[in-house]
Amino acid sequence: MKRIGRLFRTTAFKLAIGILLIFTVFAVTILFYVGFRAQRLLDEQVSITVGEEIKGLLAQYNSGGVVRLVRLIERRSQQPGSSLYLVTSAAGETLAGNIMSVESDGLLEAGTYELFYRVIEDGEPRPHRALVETIILPGGFRLMVGRDLAETDRFRSVIWRTGGWSILFVLALAVAGSVFVARRVMIRIDQMTETTRLIMAGDFSGRLTVAGTGDELDRLAQSLNMMLERIQELMKGLKEVSDNIAHDLKTPLTRLRNSAEEALRSSNSVDELRVALDHVIDEADGLIKLFNALLMISRAEAGGALDKGETLDLTAIAHDVAELYEPLAEEAGLILHVNAERRCDIKGSRELLSQALANLIDNAIKYSVGGDHSVENKNEIVVGVKEKATSIELSVADRGPGIAEKDRGRVLDRFVRLETSRTRPGSGLGLSLAVAIARLHNGTLTLEDNAPGLRVVFSLPRREQ
């Protein structure tokens, strides 16, 4: 009983019933119109037939007088059928016809009337209705001619009954169809509800069933499944990020605590305490940089963008940052140079773009150590600035081990490091931060094969002229 109540409360059932009620109103209206129109047409046809017969009888009267008319009426009255005849004298005495008496004297006045009378059928008198027309002949004689409307009434009754039963049949069929459709919809909604309950319980692998009909529920299920896929990916990423944060924060915090504890335990001179405090400050600065990077990445992923920016020469920024990292590259046995001569103007933040480029160069230096430095490949890192039709490309190419194509998308996520041991310095936020800065500037960051090595392309929209 509860399930039936739920069925009747479904939107599909209510919608079907609403359409059904509208259809019923239209159907009943059309039925009444057809019924009354058919009755009127039949009555008009009977009236025309009666009028034509009166014309013929009047012609006989004009040519043979009342005697011929009476004889003709007597012959026609004896024939079976629905025709009614009556000829009376001026005093109202019946001269001929098959109507024994007329209840209303008004019927003997000239005009068209409905006559109600009784006919003996199966031994019992039954009411009948007829359409009659009366004319007054010269000498005061009256001629009444009519047609029994029993057949017309039966035909009209058939129309009403057929129309009524048809409407009832269609209504019953429509109600059954509404219940069927509502039940199918409810079954699919119940399946979706059950799946969502499993997901709410923590099973993010559950997916809504797609029936393959292409209807709105299928489209909804597909959209929700895509959303669930994304949620599952985010939850998986959140778990990985949480694990990585725990690992990456644990190490500097442990070093910070150990430095402070060692200073308290064993340091007596001011210089030793100063060295210990310098270590603490370095570790704290590293943590601050880590959290600043996380905040910037979160801002970009939330859809933030730079509201304002200054006009910058990207070539100059490339030279400045490269000059800053040249000593570090030389110390690692690498050659760092800039392949850019022409001024390339963009709109953006100098600090953020310098930070992104610094991260890319730092990664290139870090991962080029131990790479393929043969004579053909050279031990070089190239920072390039290239102007295109709608964008300006800032690239950093190295000759290190590179990144496999299957890992290039994943490595752009936060805290992802292909070195599973995580012994190499770094937090796994360098590329993520560069991606975030690219988004803040309405740009993109892509990874390409440098054969050998990696080429990171930072694409930014050109400054509007």
N, C-alpha and C positions, 0 to 999 in steps of 0.2 A: 504493500500500500504506500509505503514511504517512497519507494522507487517511482511509482506512478505519479505521486505528487511532485517529485523532482522533474519528471518528464513534462508535466503540464506547465512547470515554471520555466522551462528552457526558452531561450530567445527564439530558436527555430520554430518551436510549436506556436508561440504567441504570434510570430510573424505569419506563419501559415494560416492560423485562425483569422488574423486580421484581413489577409488577402481573401480568405474564404467568405468572410462577412461582406466584404465589398462586392465580391462576385455574386453572392446571394441577392443583395439589394438590386444589382443590375439585372440579374436573371428574372427575379420576380417582377420588376418593372417592365421588362421586355415581354414577359408572359401576359401580364395584364393588358399591355398595349396590343399584342397580337390577338388576344381573346376578344377584346372589345372591338377591335378593327374588323376581325372576321365576322363577328355578329352583325356589325353595321353593314358590311358588304352583302351578307346573306339577306338581311332585311330589305336592303335597297333592291337586290335582285328579285325578291318576292314581290315587292311593290311594283317594279317595272312589269313583271309577268302579269300581275293582277290588272294593271292599267291597260296593257295590250289586249287582254281578254275582254275587258269592259268595252273597249273601242269596237271589237268585233261584234259583241252582243248588241251594242247600240246601233251598229249598222244594220243588223238583222231587224231590230225594232223599227228603225226608220223605213225599212222596205216592206215589212209584213205586219207591223203593228204588234200589239201586246199578245195577240194569239200566237203568232210565230215565236215570239220571245218565250212565252210560257212553255210551248212544246219543246223548244230547244233546251230550256233549262231543265225540263223533266227528263229528257234523254241524258243530259250530262250529269244530272244528279244521281242517276242509276249506275253510272260507271264508277268502278272503284278508284280510289286515289285520295289525294289530300285537298282537292278543290271543294270549296263551299259556295253554295248558290242560294239566293232567296229573292223571290219577287212577291211584293205585296201591293194591295190596292191602296187607294188614298186613305181608306179607313184603317189600314194596318192589317187587313185580312191576308193570310198567306195564300198565294195563288200557285206557287211552285217552288221547289227547292229541297235541299237536304238539311236545312236548319229548321228544327221544329218550333223554336221560339227564341226570342231575343229578350234578355233580361232588362236591358236599358233602352228606353225610348229614344235616347240620344243617338243610338247606333243607327236609327232609321233616318237621321238627318244626313245631308250630303257631307262627305269627308272620309278620311282614312282613320281607322281605329284598330286597337288591339281587342280581340274578342276572346273572352275566357268562357269555356264551355266544358261539358263532360261527355265522354264517349264510353259506351259499354265495351269493356275488354275483359275477356275471360269471366264474364258474368258479373263484373263489378264496374261501377262508374269510375273513370279516371279523368283527372283534370287535363284539359288541353288548352293550348293557346294558338290563336290564329290572327293573321293580319288581313283585315277586310276593308273594302272601299265601297261606299254607298253613293249612288247618284239618284236624283229625282227626275223621272221621265215626264214628258208632257201628259197631262191628265191626272197628275198626282201619284202615278205609279212609282214604286221605289225598287231599284235593282241593287242587290248586295252580292259582291263577288269577293271571295277570299281564298287564302291558302293556309292550311294547317301548318304550324311551325314546329311540329314534333320532330321532324327530321333535322330541321335547323338547330333545335335545342339539343338533340342528341349529338350532332356534329360539334356544337360548341362545348358540350360536356366532355366529348372525347378530347378536344383540344386542351381543356382545363386539366383533365385527369392526366393526359400524356405529359403536359408541361410540368404539372406538379410532381408526378412520379420521377420525371427526368431530373428535376431539381433535387429531389430527395436522394436519388441515386448518386448524382454528382456530389452532393454534400457528404453522403456517407463515404464515397470514394475519397473525397478530399480530406475528410477527417482521418481516414485510415492512412492516407499518404502522409498527412501531417505527423501522425504518431510514428510512422515508419522513419520519416526523415529526422524527426526530433530524437528518436531512439538511436539512430546511427550517429547523429552529432553528439549525443550524450555519451555513447560508448567511447568515441574518440576523445571527448573532453575528459572522461574518467581515466583513460589511458594516459593522457597528458598530466592529469592531476597526480596519478600514481607515480609517474616518472619524476615529477617535480618534488614529490615527497621524498623519494629516494635521494635526489640531489641535495635536498635540504638536510637529509640525514648524513651527508658527507660523501656520497658516491657520485663524484663528478664525471664518471665515465658513462653515466646513463644518458640516453638520447631519446628524443620523441620519435614516435613511429610516423613515417611518411607513407601514406597509402598509395601514392602514385597517381591520384586522380587529378592533381593540379588545381584543386579548389583552394579556397581561402585558408582552410585549416592546414592544408599541405604547405602553403606558402608561410603560414605562421610557424608551423613545425620546423621548416627549413631555417627560417630566420632565428628561431630560438636555439636550434642545434648549432648554428654558427656562433651565436652568443655563448652557448655552453662550451664550445670548442675554445673560444677566446678566454672564457673564465678559467677553464682547466689549464690553459697555457699560462695564464697569469698566476694561478695558484701554484703551479709547478715552478714558475720563475720566482715567485715570492719565497717558496721554500728554499730554492737554490740561493737566492739573495740573502735570506736569513742565515743560512749555513755559512755562506761566504763572508758575510759581515761579522758573524761570530768569530770566524777564523782570522780575518784580517784585522779586527779590532783587538783580538786577544793578544796577538804578538806584540804590537806597540805598547799596549797597556801593561803587559807583563814586563817588557823592558823598562818602561817608565817606573813601575813599582820596584823592580829590582835595583834600578839606579838610585832611587830615593832610599831604599832600605840599606843598600851598601854604603851610601854616604852617611847615613845615621850611625851605622855600626862601626865603620872603619876609618872614616875621614876625620882628621884632626886639624889639618891646615886649611886656611881660607882658599888656597889655590885648588886643593882637591875638592872642596865643597863647590867651588865655582865650576869646575869641570863637570861634576855630577849634575849641577843645576842646568848647565848647557845641554847635557844629554836629555834631561827632563823637558827642557824647552823645545828641543828638536823633535822629540816624540810628540809633544803636545801640538806643535805646528803641523806635523804630519796628520794628526787626527783632525785638526781644524780644516786642513785642505780636503781631507776625505769627506767631511760633512758638508763643506761648501760645494764640492762637486756633486754630492747627492742632492742637495737643494736645487742646484742649477738644472740637473737632469730632471728632477721632479717637475720643475717649472715648465720645462720644454715639453715633457710628456703630457702635462695638463693642458696643453694648447696655448701656452703663452707665446708672445712674440714681442719683439722690440717695438715700443710705441714710437720712439724717436731714435735717430742715429745721425752721426756726422759723416760727411763725405771723406772717404779714406782712400789712400793709394795703396792697393794691396801689394804692389811690387815693393814699395818701401817697407811695409810690414814684414814681408818675406826676408828682405835683406837684414833688417834689424834683428829679427829672431834668430836667423841663421848665424849672424855675427856673434850673438850671445852664446850659441851652442858650439861654435867652432872649436874652442879649447877642449870641450868635453869629447868631441868627435876625434880630435887629434890624439887625445890621451888614449882613446880606444883603438887607435890605428886606422881611422877612417878619414875619408875626404868628404867634406860637406861644402857644397857650392850651390848657388842659386842660378837657375836658368830663366831669367826674366830681365828684360831691358826696358820695355815700354811701360809707361804709366797706365795703370788700370784702376779706375775709380769705382768704388762701391759705396753703399750706404750701410753703416753698421757701427759696432762698438769695437774700438781699437783694442781695449783690454781683453774682451772675450775672444776676438779673432787671434790675437797674439797668444792667448792661452791655448786655444785649439791647435794652432800651428806648433806651439812648444810641445804639446802632448804628442803630436804626430812625430816630430823630430826626435823626441826623447825615446819613443817606442822604436823608431828606426835605428837609433844608436844602440839601444839595449839589445835588440834582436838581430842586429847585423854582426855582432861579435860572435865569431865561430862560423859565419856563413861562408859562401863560396866566393873567395877573394882571388880567383885565378887572374892571369894577365888579361884574359878576354873580358871578364866581368868587372874587374877593378874593385877596390874596396871603397866604393863611393856611395854617398847619399845625395840625391838631387832634389832640390826644392824648385818646383816649376810654377810659373804663373802664365796662363794661356787665356787669351780673349776669344770668346765665341760670339755668335749672333745675339743670343739672349742671355748669356751667362758668362761668368769668369771662373775658370778652374784654377784652384790652388792645389797642387799635388806634392806628395812626398814619396819618392821612390827609393827603395833600398835593394841590396843584394843579399839579404838574409835568407833564411829558410822559407819565408813566405807562409801563406795560410792556405790550406786545402779548400777547394771550392765549396765543399759541403759544410765547412765551418765558418764561412765568411759572414753568413747572416747571424749565426749564433754569437760570434765574437763581439758583435756590436752591442749586446745586452750588458747590463750592469754586472760587475763582479765576475764575468766569465773570463777565465784564463785557461788557455789550452794546455798550459803546464800544470798538470794535476797535482804535482808535489807542492806547488806554490812556494818554492824556495827562492825564486828569482824576485828581486825587489819590485814592488808595484802592488796596486790594489785592484786591477782589472777595470778601472774606470776611465782610462785614457781615451779609448775609442768611444765609449758611451758619452763622455763629456763632449767630445768633438761632434758627435751626432746631435747632441742637445743644442750646442751652439749653432750648428748648421740649421736646425729647425727654428731657432730663435731669429735667424736671418732669412727665413723662408727658403733655405737651401737644402742640399742633400749631401750625403757622404757615401761613397761607394768604394769597394775594395776590388782591385784588379791584379791580375798576374803580371809580374814584371819580368819573368822568365830569365834568370831566377829572381826570387825576391817578391816583394809586395809593393804595389803602388796604390796609395790612398788618395782618392780624388775628392776634394772639398769643392762642391759646385755652388756658386752664389749668384743670385740674379744681378744683372747689371744695374747701375744707378740710372734712374730715369732722367732723361735730358730735359 
